[in-house]
Amino acid sequence: MRNRSVHKFLLACFFLTGFAGAAAAQEPEPIRFSFTVFGLHPGDFEGIYFLNGEGEPESLDFRRRHRSTEYSAEIEIPGSPLRFFRIQGSDESPIYRTVGEVTPKPDWSEMLFLFLRNPGSAAEDPFRVLAATDDERSFPYGSLRVVNLTGIPLGGSIDQQKETIRSNAWTDAFSIRRPGKVDVLFAAATSESLHLVYRRTMPLGMDSRTLLILRPPARVGSIRIGATTLMDFEREG
């Protein structure tokens, strides 16, 4: 009788331990990743912060023509956003005013965040933040990527390779066939015809990579879209 009671006790301990282990195994892992930022002008990119892995506000250094330095972030609860904010109020009672946010994904590693001011908004209103994988495996040196922010779908070619891009979408990286330059051409379709909206031969070497950001026309009624190029070079050593 005593052996049977001990057996039941051990079985209960086993199931309780297993249940506790299963519950612990189901706890989500924090999402850790690095990122750089780039702000599309016009826009006020001064005094924007995020909470780093230590939970402290860290200022973002936006550069006019290049990616920022690299930052590290950690999201304890998957599905929670990484918020960017300005600090208002006093040192004793600071107020964090959110100006933009992104929701990290578990597979994020090295990211690029593009900050765009919402059309017609005041400088203190939230930015739209677009995220793209930016590691050397998905975006190697000697390649070109294009992001379409024009608000309309585009079709054309990159280095004589056909490509269509939805609005707010990114292409995969295109490796160059002729070191030194790459031909880029895009057109937009209307109800009547096709309109050439962008054409350029861009410099691109095996030690550099370029992100071409296609933007809406600067003037109302124009069919010529704008463009910003973001280039960086492979570091020696």
N, C-alpha and C positions, 0 to 999 in steps of 0.2 A: 504493500500500500504506500509505504514511504517512498519507494523508488518511483512509483507512478506519479506521485505529487512532485517529486524533483524533476521528472521528465516534463510534466506540464509547465513547471516554472521555467525550465530551460527553453522550451518552445516559445513561451510568451516573451522571454528576453530576446530570442532570435528574431521574432517578428517585429518587436518594437525597435530593435537595432536596425533591421532591414528597412523599416518604414522611415526611421530617422535618416538613414543613409540615402534613401531615395529622395527624401525631401531636400537634403543638402545638395544632392546631385542636380536637382531641378533649379536651384538658385542660379539666375543668369549671371554670366561673367561680365565684368565691366568692359566697355568698348574703349580701347586706347588707340590713338592714331596721331599722326603729325599732319600739319597743314601749313600752306602759305596762303596769302591773300593778295588780291589785286582789285583796285577800285576803278570803275569806268567813269571817267569825267564826262559831264560836270557832276560834282558831288562834293560834299564836305566830309572828308574821311579823317579829320582830326579828332582826337580824344575818344576813340572807340576801343572798348575793352572786351575781354572774355574772362571767365574763371578758369585758371589753369588747374593742373592735376592736384595742386596743394590747396585748391579752393580760394586762391588769392586773385584779385583783379590784375590782369596783365594787359598792358597797352599794345595795340597793333600798330606796326610801322608800315603804312602804305607808301609805296614808291610810285613815282610817276610813270616810269617805263618798264619796270621790272617787277618780278614777284618779290614779296617781302622775305624777310628771314623766316626760318622754320620755327613753328610753335608746336607744342605738345598739348593734347587734351585728353581727358578721361571722363566718360559718361558712366556713372555708377548704375543707373537703371536704364536698360535698353528701351528705346522708344521715347526717351526724354530728349528734348532739343538742346543743342549747344546754342546759347544765347549770346548775342553781342549787344553791348549797351554803352551808354554814356553815364558818367557819374555826376549827379547834381546834389544840391544841398550842402551841408557842412561836413567837415571831417568827422564830427561826433555822430551825425545822423545822415549818412550818405543815402541817396536815392538812386537806384539803378534803373535807368530808362532804356528799355529794349529798343534797338534800332534795326534788328534783323536776327534771324535764327535759321539753323539747319538741323535736321534730325539725322544723326549718324546711323550708319548701318554696320552690322557686325563684321562685314568683310572689309571695312575701310582700313587703309594702311597709310598711304601718303596721298594727300588730297590738295586740290586747289579750289579756293572759294572766290568766286567772282561777285563783287558787290555792285549792284545796279540801283540807282535811285528810282523809285517808283514815279512814273510820269505824272507831272502836275502836282507833286507833293512838295511840301516845305522841306528845308534842309534837315529839320529835326525829326521828320517822319521816318518810318521804318524803310530800310533797304530791302530789296529782293536779293537773296543770296543763292547763287547757283554753285553746285558742287560737282567736281569731276575728279576721277582717279588720275593721279599725276606721277606715279612711280615710273621708273625707267623701263619696266617690262611692258606696260601698256602704252607708254609714250616715250620711246627710246630716242636717243640723239640720232640725227640724220633723218628726222621725220617731221611731218606737218599734221596738225589737227585743226578742224574748223568748227566753230560754234555759231549757230544761226540765231541771232537775237533780233532779226528784222521784223518779226511778227507775221511773216508769210513763208510758205514752203519754197525752197529753191532747188533747182536742178542744174547740173553742169559737169565739170570735170576738174580733177586735181591730178596734175602730172599725166594727162591724157587717160586717166581712169575715171569712168563715169561715177557720179555720186549725186544722190538726192538727200536733202536735209530738211526735216520738219522744223517748224519754229521751236525755239528753245531746246534744240537737240544738238548733240556733239557727234562728229564723225569719229571713227577709229583713226589711229595714226597711219598716215601714208608715208612709207619709206620712199625716198627719192630715187629716181632712175639715173638722173644726170647730176652728179655732185656739183654743187655750185648754184643751181637755180631750179625753180619749180614753177610750172605754169598753172595758174588758177583762173577758172572762168565759171561764172554763175549767171543764170537767167531766171526771171520770174514770169509765170504764165498769167495772162489776163483772159477775159472772155473773148478777146479779139485776136491776140497774138502773143508771142514770146518777146520779152524785153531783156536785153543784156543789161545787167545791173552791176556786175563787177568783173573786171579782168585785169590781171597783173602777173608779171613774171617776178617771182620773189627770190631773193638770195637765200640759200640754205645749204650749209655744209654738213659733213659727217660729224662735226664736233658741236653742232648746235641743233636745237629743236624750236619750232615756232608754233604758237597758237594764234590762229587768225580769227578774230572776233568780228563778225559781220553785224552791223548795226543799222537801225532805220535811217532813211534819208535825213540829212540835216535841214532841208527846206521842205515845206509843205508843197505837194504837187510834183516833187522831183522823183524820178525813178532810179536815180543813182544812190545806192546805199553807201553808208559809211563803213569804215573798217579801222580796227586797232590791232596791231601786231604785238604779241608778247613773246620775246625771244630770250632764251638763256643758253649758255655755253657750258660744255662739259669741263669740269675742273680737272686740272692736271694733278697727277699723283693720287 
